[in-house]
């Protein structure tokens, strides 16, 4: 059973996401897609609290959506 890694960076969309489509294709019908997000302090550390809160909310929503699928 193959596993494809999907590295989310700045684009957290599930619809119309070329890397997601490639990961699903690579995993095949019996495989898995492992979604990953790395919180990089160089990108998000300087952001203010509202932006970090928004990012965390988006990641929680992404987790709910992908957990139901993968």
Secondary structure, DSSP 8 states (H G I E B T S, - for coil): --EEEEEESS---STT-HHHHHHHHHH-TT-EEEEEE---HHHHTSS-HHHHHHHHHHHHHHHHHHHHH-
